[in-house]
Amino acid sequence: MAATGIPHFHNDPGVATIHIGAREFMCIGAKPPFDHPHVFLDMGSDAEIICPYCSTLFKYDASLKGGTSNPPECEYHDAAKAA
């Protein structure tokens, strides 16, 4: 994952569960400027984890690619860093 960076996810839509294709990621809560401290979460061998700040439940889904999610609008891409 070092070559592509760590995927970031947010829960602006307010969904109960976000399915993601990575076991290591950052939860930012909501999109800036309303984000919480960016928390690195590592599921290890588990299939789910809850963010300690926003209580979003993340579930690993092997059918998704690393930085993708379901719902897809929960993926966060920093436009400033991409430029």
C-alpha positions in Angstrom: 0.0 0.0 0.0 3.0 2.3 0.4 3.1 3.0 -3.3 -0.5 4.2 -3.5 -0.9 5.6 -0.1 -3.4 4.8 2.6 -7.1 5.0 1.6 -9.2 7.5 3.4 -13.0 7.2 4.0 -15.6 9.5 5.4 -19.3 9.1 6.4 -20.9 12.3 5.2 -23.9 10.3 4.0 -24.5 9.0 7.5 -24.8 5.4 6.6 -24.7 2.7 9.3 -22.0 0.5 7.6 -19.4 1.2 4.9 -18.0 -1.8 3.0 -14.4 -1.2 2.0 -11.7 -3.1 0.0 -8.9 -2.4 2.5 -8.1 -3.7 5.9 -5.8 -0.7 6.7 -7.2 2.8 6.2 -7.9 6.2 7.6 -11.3 7.3 8.8 -11.8 11.1 8.7 -15.4 11.1 9.9 -16.8 13.8 7.6 -15.3 15.8 4.7 -13.2 18.8 5.7 -13.7 21.2 7.4 -16.0 19.0 9.5 -13.6 16.0 9.7 -12.5 14.5 13.0 -8.8 13.7 13.7 -7.8 11.3 11.0 -7.6 7.9 12.6 -5.5 5.0 11.2 -7.5 1.8 11.6 -6.1 -1.7 11.0 -8.6 -4.7 11.0 -5.8 -7.2 11.1 -7.5 -10.6 10.4 -10.9 -9.3 11.5 -13.6 -8.5 8.9 -14.9 -5.3 10.6 -13.9 -2.4 12.8 -15.6 0.6 14.4 -14.1 4.0 14.3 -13.5 5.2 17.9 -14.4 8.8 17.0 -17.5 8.6 14.8 -18.7 5.0 15.5 -18.9 4.2 11.8 -18.8 0.5 11.2 -16.4 -0.5 8.4 -16.6 -4.0 6.9 -14.0 -5.6 4.7 -15.3 -6.7 1.3 -12.8 -8.7 -0.7 -14.7 -8.0 -3.9 -13.8 -4.3 -3.7 -10.4 -2.8 -4.7 -8.2 -1.3 -1.9 -9.4 2.3 -2.0 -13.0 1.7 -3.0 -16.1 1.5 -0.9 -19.8 0.8 -1.0 -21.4 3.3 -1.0 -18.8 4.8 -3.3 -19.4 8.4 -2.1 -17.7 7.5 1.2 -14.3 7.4 -0.6 -12.2 10.5 0.2 -9.7 11.9 -2.3 -7.9 15.1 -1.3 -7.9 17.2 -4.5 -5.1 19.4 -3.2 -2.8 16.5 -2.7 -3.7 15.0 -6.1 -2.7 18.1 -8.0 
